[in-house]
Amino acid sequence: MTEYTTVSIPKDLAARVEETIEGTSFQSTSDLTRFLLRSIVIQHQKSGQLTEAEFEEIAEQLRGLGYLE
């Protein structure tokens, strides 16, 4: 069985994420967060380490989703 942990984000960010996922296949903030983190980890594991450009691209995607300001 998979064990889980809790990740805290500000409530205003959670509200923005909820708006962002409306009409998508993501059922919750947790679903989107797991997807994003898996994507980042997979990219990192494939290349051994993220380049500055890859990191910036990921950061920009997260900004677009409201995770970063």
C-alpha positions in Angstrom: 0.0 0.0 0.0 1.3 3.5 -0.9 1.9 5.8 2.0 1.3 9.5 1.7 2.5 12.7 3.3 1.0 16.2 3.5 2.2 19.2 1.5 1.0 22.5 2.7 0.2 25.4 0.3 -1.4 28.8 1.1 -5.2 28.7 0.9 -5.2 31.5 -1.8 -3.0 29.3 -4.0 -5.2 26.3 -3.4 -8.2 28.3 -4.5 -6.4 29.4 -7.7 -5.4 25.8 -8.4 -9.0 24.7 -7.9 -10.0 27.3 -10.6 -7.2 26.1 -12.8 -8.2 22.5 -12.8 -11.9 23.1 -13.5 -12.8 21.3 -16.7 -9.6 19.2 -16.7 -9.1 15.6 -15.8 -7.5 16.6 -12.5 -10.0 15.8 -9.7 -8.2 17.8 -6.9 -5.2 20.0 -6.0 -3.5 16.8 -4.9 -3.9 15.2 -8.3 -2.3 18.1 -10.1 0.5 18.4 -7.5 1.4 14.7 -7.9 1.4 15.1 -11.7 3.6 18.1 -11.6 6.1 16.6 -9.1 6.2 13.3 -11.0 7.0 15.3 -14.2 9.8 17.2 -12.5 11.3 14.1 -11.0 11.1 12.1 -14.2 12.8 14.9 -16.1 15.5 15.0 -13.5 16.0 11.2 -13.5 16.2 11.1 -17.3 19.0 13.6 -17.5 20.7 13.1 -14.3 20.2 16.7 -13.4 18.2 19.6 -14.6 19.9 22.2 -16.7 19.2 25.9 -15.8 17.0 26.1 -18.9 15.0 23.0 -17.9 14.6 24.4 -14.4 13.4 27.7 -15.7 10.9 26.0 -18.1 9.4 24.1 -15.2 9.3 27.2 -13.0 7.5 29.1 -15.8 5.0 26.3 -16.1 4.4 26.3 -12.3 4.0 30.1 -12.4 1.4 29.7 -15.1 -0.5 27.3 -12.9 -0.3 29.7 -10.0 2.2 27.6 -7.9 4.9 30.2 -8.1 4.7 34.0 -8.1 
